[in-house]
Structures are given as structure tokens and as C-alpha cells.
Amino acid sequence: MKTQPYQLPAGQVEQPRDQPMGMPAALVLLFAVASGMSVANVYYAQPLLDALAEEFHISYAAVGGVITATQLGCALALLLLVPLGDQLDRRQLMAWQLAGLVVALLAVGAAQTTAMLMGAMLAVGLLGTAMTQGLIAYAASAARPHEQGRVVGSAQGGVFIGLLLARVFAGVVGDAAGWRGVYYCSAAMMVVIGLPLWWRLPLLHLKPSSLSYLPLIASMGGLLRRDRVLQVRGVLAMLMFAAFSIFWSSLVLPLRAAPFGYSHTAIGMFGLAGVAGALAAARAGRWSDQGFAQRSSVAALAVLLLAWLPLGVLGCAPGAAWALWALVLGIVLLDLGGQALHVTNQSLIFRRQAGAHSRLVAAYMLFYAVGSGLGAISATAIYAHAGWRGVCMLGAAVSGAALVFWWMTRRYMEDETVG
């Protein structure tokens, strides 16, 4: 299946049609940076949970609900907003979503009650996810067939790095200007990235869907029923993101408590370790283009499961310096496995019809929203009753379930995912 060619920005010369032409590096970078900045908004709250719990008088057992509210917004975005990319002009849709996201971020910063906070967090999840996944689908449709895995991998790499650096940013700004300052700063940054997005995003020559809104939304169910790759890769994404959320949603709790007592800045810096894993996994898209999707999948799942061994050391030797080095190693492995699997998943589902890319990514990422939401609320509840060891046992169990599921379904995928 071939995607339609995209219109190059003014001033660039298109190569002859008989020569392969890649997407300009600057445009790939713009997709990656914008995607990372958009998704970061959804994750700023994770290293700030203790501050939110204190200000709004929410117990540690229940404060994971802040993350769950954001993930509920993610699910609503995937169900109600992201599919519109197959029906409306994507550049204009992106502009409206960005404006709404800026308003939602300002609302979080101004929240005075728990209800206001939860509502604003839901809106951030709604619009931040709509922008992020809209950009991923945009990149997939703009890429030529021979580079689709690479382009999607680069954009998705931006998402993972943005997700990880969100914790660093939230920690540094949170310590300097309070948790509200995190959201005010992010609102300003989204305004800044909006200008190059408007000027540089290519015009796509894709035939819009003839379906009206409600049938368009309903058509995602048909895609999910018919597409076996989407089904399997969606379940793998749900389990992988549940494991990912279990770790990151609860990490702030042991590191803020004795014997560590780290600041939000110090806790956020642990996210830098995950960047190394995310960058290393960026090649997963290229491997998928070359026909090695199944091999990269099982390797990613094995690394994801292995990561919980060094992560669990923190609960066995609290306060020991070597336990922190084990934590860093575990973070690298966790993000390496998660990123490689996610990039492989998306490169496979985007091989389908270009006119349905927005609905395909929406259906796929619904699994992600379910996994992330369940992971966050279960992690904080488990920590309140069983501590860090209980969190790591839960994460290892979910990661092991993902590996078992891949093993059970691998024979059905071989003809479609291995070249």
C-alpha cells in the first residue's frame, strides 16, 4: 500500500518521481519535537503527586486518581477527537487543538479545588493526546512507503523523550516555581511551538473520509474487528504501558520518603536515564521496515521483563548507593524495551490504508490509555499496602503476561510481520 505524496513547504524542490525521496530532516525533527512537547503535558503530574496530595488533601492511596483522570482524557481523545484527522484538514485541526490545550494547561495552574484539578487534568489528557497522536498519524501519512518505519520511529522517539524529560522539567520547575509554575510554563512553550507547526507542516493530498462524524467513530470498531495485527499489537501495548505506568507513577513515593528525601528536581533527573534507552530503541522502526518486527518484539518484551530485577533492588537495599545505580540501569532497560515495542507496533499498524491512519492510531492507543490508567491507580494503591517490592512484583507480573501473550499469538503474526 502506498501513501499519497505530500506537498513540500515553499522553497524546496521536489525530486523526480522515479527517485526515492525522503522526508526532509528538519521536518522529521519538527514532528519529533512537537510530539514530545505535546505528550509531556500528560505526564507532568507524575513527579508532583506528593505536592498535589498535600495541597489538595488527597491520600497517597488515592492520589493516583490524578493520573487516572488524565488517562481518561486520553481515552476520550482517542475515541472522539483523533479520528477527525481522517475527515478534516489536519493543519487546521491541529491549530484548534493546540489552542484548547493552552487553555487547559492554564486551568490546571489556576485550580483551587480537587474537582477543578481533576477536570482540568482530564482536559489536558484530552487535548494533549489528540495533538500527540494527530502528529504521529500526520507523520505516517506524510512519509513515503520506504521510510515510514523510520519517520514514525523518529516521531515516536520524540514522544518517549518528551515523556521522560517531562519528569525532569516538572521536577526542576516545580522546585523553583511550585507545581503551578510547571503548567504555566508549559502553556507558554506550546504557544511557541505552534508557529513552526503552522508554517511547516506539509499539505497532504489525502481523500477525506466520506463518513459523517458518528459513523466515522463507529468505523473504528470495524477496523478493530477486521485487523488482526491491530488486535494483537493493541493488547501488547496495553500491557506494556501498564508496566510503564506502574513504575513511573509510583517512583516519586519512595524517593521522596526517608532515607532518600529527594527533591522533585532530583527525582525528575532519573528520567534522563530513560532517554538513553529511548534513543537506542529508535532503530526499531528501521528493523520493522527491513522485516524483523517479530524479532525486535520478543527482544523488547524480554528486556521489559528483565528491567524489574534491578528496579526491585531499591526495595531490598533502601538507602544504599548501589541501589540507585541499579535503579538507573532498570530505567534504561524499561524504556529501551517499551520504546522498541511501541515503535514496532506503530510501524506495523501504519502499513494499512493511509486514509484511515488517524482511526488506526486512535484504536491502537485506546489500549495504551486503558493500560496507563489501570497501571497508575493500581501502583499507588499497591505501594500504600506493600511498598516498593509490591510495586515491582506487580510490574514484573504484567511484563511477564505481555511476553506470554506474544508467545501465544506469534504464529498468527509471522506471515504479516516478518519479511
N, C-alpha and C positions, 0 to 999 in steps of 0.2 A: 504494500500500500504506500502511495506517495502523498506527502503533504503538498499543498499548493505553495508556490514560491511567494516570498514576502517582498514588499516594496522597500528598497533601501532608502535610508534617510538622504536628504538633499546633499549634493556634493560628492556622492560616492558613485563609482562606475561599476555597473554590473558586468560580470564576466560572461563570455559566450555560454550558451545553454549546454553545449557539448562538453564543457569543462566543469568538473566538480567545484563548487564554490562554498566555502564555509561561512558561517555567521561571523561578522567582524568581532574581533576580540573585545573591543570596547563595549559592544552591545551585550556580549556574554557576561562581561563584568557588571554591567548595569543591572541585568536580570539578577545576578547573584547578590549584589549589594542591596538592591531594593527588596528582594525576597527575604534576606537576612534581617533587615531593619523592620519589615512588616511582622515577621513571626516573633521577633524579640518582644514585642508588646504583650504577647500572650504569656510570656514566661517571666516577666519582671517580678511578679509576686512571690515566686518560689523562695528566694533567699530573704524575703521580707516578711515571711509568715509570722515569725515571733513578734515583730513590731506591730503587725496588723492585729495579732491576737491580743497584745497588750492594750493598744489604743481602743479597740472596739469590744474588749472584754469577751473574747472568744476563747474557749478552751483549746488546748493542744489537740485533743481528740477530735475536735470539730473544725479546726481552722483549715483543714484540707478542703473544706467546702468552698473556700475562696477559689481554689484551683478548679474544683469541680464546676463552679458557676462559669468560669472562663471556658472550660471544655464543653459545657452545654451550649455556650455561644458558638463555639467551633462547630458543633454538630448542626446547629441551626443554620449556620452559614453554608455548610456543605450541602445541606438539604434544600435551602431556599434561595441562596444568592449565587454560589459558584456556578450552577448550571446556566445562569443567564449569559455566561460568556459564549455559549453556543447560539445565542439568539440576538444579542445586542452588540453594538460596536464596542470592542474591548477597551479601547483607549478611553472613551467617554465613561464607560462603566468603572474603570479604574480610578478616574478622577473623582467621581461621586463617592466611591468607597473610601478613598483617601481622606476626603473632606469629613466624612462621617467618623472615621477613625480618630481624627484630630479632636473632634468634639467629645468623643467617648473618653479619650485619654485625659482631657481637661476635667471631665466629670468625675473620674476616679480621684484625681488630685484634690477635688473640691468636696468629696464625700464626707458627710458628717455623721451618718448613721450606718449601721450594718446593712440595712435594706438598700440604701443608696449605693454603698460599696458593692454589694452583690449585683445590683442592676447594672452599674457602670462596668464591672468586670465582665458581665455577660456580653455587653455591647462591644467591649474591647476584643473578646474572643470572637464575636460575630464578624466584625469588620476587619480585624487583623488577619483572621483565617481566610476571609473572602479575598483580600488582597494577595496574600501569600500564594494560595492555590490558583488564583487567577493568573498570577505571573508565571507559575510553573506551567500551566496549560498554554499560556501565551508563548513561552519559550519553546515548548514542544511543537506547536503549530508553525512557528517561525523557522525552526530548524529544517534542514534538508535531511532526507532519509538516512544518508550515510553518516550523519553526525548527531542524530537525535539523542542517542545514549550519552554522548559526550556533553552536549548542551544541557540536557536535563540533569546530568550528573553535576555539572558546574553550578547550575541554579540551585539544585538541592544541597550542594555543598555550602552555598551561601546561607541556606536555611539552617543547616546544622550549626554552622559557625555563629550565625546570629542568635540561635537558641542558646548556645553555650556562653557567648560573650554577654548575653542579656544578664546573666547572673553576675558577671564581673562589673558591668555597667551599673546594675541595680545596687550592688554592694558598695561601690565607690561613691556614687551619687547619694545613696541612702545614708551613708555615714556623714557625708559633707552637708547635705541639704535636707535630710529626712526622706521618708518614703514618698511623701507627696511630690518632692522635687524630682524624683525619678520619672514620674508621669508627665510633669510639666515639661521637662527637658525632652522627653520622647516626642511630645506633641510638636515642639519646635523643629526637631530633626525630621519628622515626617513632612512638614511643610517644605523643608529644604530639598528633600529627595523628590518631591512632587514635580519640580520644574524640569529636571532632566528626563524624568519619565514621560512627561507630556511631549517634550520636544524630540525624544529619540526613539520611543517605541515604534516599531515598524507598522505599516498598514498591511493587514492580512487580507488576501484575496480568497476568503473562505465563504462559501454559500451559507448564509444563516439558516438555522433550523426553521421550518415552516410551522412547527408546533406552537400553539399558544402556551401561556405560562404553566397552567396546571398539567396539561399533557406532557409538557417538557419535563416537569418534575417527576411525573409518573413514569416517564420513559427510563429513568434510572433503574427502576425495578426490573424492567425488561432486560436492560444491559447486564444487570447482576445475575439474572436467571440464566441468560444465554452464554455468558462469558466465563468459562471455567478458570482461566488464568486470573481473572479479576476476583473470583471467589476465593481461590487458594491464596493468592497474594494478599488479599484483604484480611484473611484470618491471621496470616503470618504477621502482618502489620499491627493488628490489634494486640497480639501477644507481645511483640517486640516493644511497642510503645507503652504497654502496661508495665513491662520490666523497667524501661527507661524512666517512666514517671514515678515508679516506686522508689527508685534511688534518689532522683533529684528533688522530689517533693519532701523527702524526709531528711536529707543531708544536713540542712540548717539546724535541726533539733539537737543532735549530739555534739555538733561543733560549736554551738553557742553555749552549751551547758559545760559544767566542770567535768574533767580537768582542763578542757581546752579554753572555753570562754572567748572564742574568736569574734572579731568584729565582722560586720557584714562585708566589708571590703576584703578581708582575708578569706572569708568563705567563698565570695564571688571569684576570687583568684583561682580556685580549684577548677573553675570552668575552662581556664586556659589549657589545662592538661587535656581536656577533651578535644580541643582544636586540632592537636596532633593526630588523634585518631580520625577525626572528620576529614582532614586533608589527605591522609593515607588512603581513606576509603573512596576518594573521588574517582579513582580509576575503575571502580565497579561498573560505571556506565560504559566505559570503553570495552570492558570484558563482555558485557552483555551484547554490545554491537558485534563482537567477534564470536559470539555463540557460546559463551561459557557461563551462562546465567545460573545453571544448576550448581555448578562447582563453586561459584562465588557465594551462592546462597547457603550451602551447607557449611562452608568455611566461616561465613559471617555468624551463623547460628551457634557454631561451636565456640567461637570467640566470645559471643554474648554470654554463653553459659559459663565459660571459664572465668570471666571477669568477676564473678561473685566470690571466688576464692580470695583474691587479695582485698576485695571490698569488705569481706567479713572480718578481716584481721582487726579492723577498728573496734569491733565489739569484744574481741578476745584480749586485746592489749591496749586498753584506753590510756591515753597519755604518753605512750611510747613513741619516740620519734620515728622508729622504723615502721610503725603502724601507719603513719601519714604517708611515707613513701609507698607503702603497699596500696594505700587509698589512691594515690596518683596513678599508679600502674593500672589499678582496676578501672579508673575513669577512662584512661586511654583505650583499654580493651573494650569497655562498654560502648563507647562512642564509635570506635572502629567497627565493631560488629553491627551496631544499629544503623549507622550510616551506609555501610556497604549493602546491607539487606534492603534498606529503603530505596536507594538508588537503583538497585537491580529490579525491585518490584515496579517502580515507576517506568523504567525504560521498557519493561515488558508490556505493561498495560497501554502505553502510548503508541504501540505498534498498530493499534486499532485505528478506525476511521478518524481523520483529522477533525471532521465536523462535530464529533462527539467528545473531544478531548476534555472540555470543561465538565461534562457529566461523568466521564470516566474517572477523572481525578476526584470529583466530589464523592462518587460512590466508594472509591478506594479509601479516601481519607475519613469517611464516616467510621470505618473500622478503627482508624487511628484515634478519633475523638472518644470513642467508647473505651478503648484501651487506656488512654491517658487519664480520663476521668475516673475510671474504676481504680487505676493504679494509685492516683493521688489520695483518694479518700480512704482506700484500704491501707496505704502505707502509714499515714499519720495515726490511724486507729490501731494498727499493729504495734507501732512504736510506743504508743501510750501504755500498752499492756505487756509487750515482750521485748522492748528495747531494740537496739540496732541489730542484734542477732536475729530477732524475729523478722525484721525488715529484709535482711539478706537471705534468709531461708525462703521467704515469700518470693523475692526476685528470682532466686535460683529455680524455684519450682515453676514459675511462669516461663522462664527462659528454656527450661528443660521441656516443657509442654510444647513450645514452638518447634524445637528440634524434632520431637516425636511426631508432630503434625506434618512437618516437611517429609520425614521418612515415610509416613503412611500415604502421602499423596504424590511422591516423587515420580512414580511410574506413569501417572496420568499427565504429568507436565513435560516429560522428556522430549516428546515429539514437537513441543511448541517452544521450549526454552533452551534447547541445546542445539547449536549449529554444527 
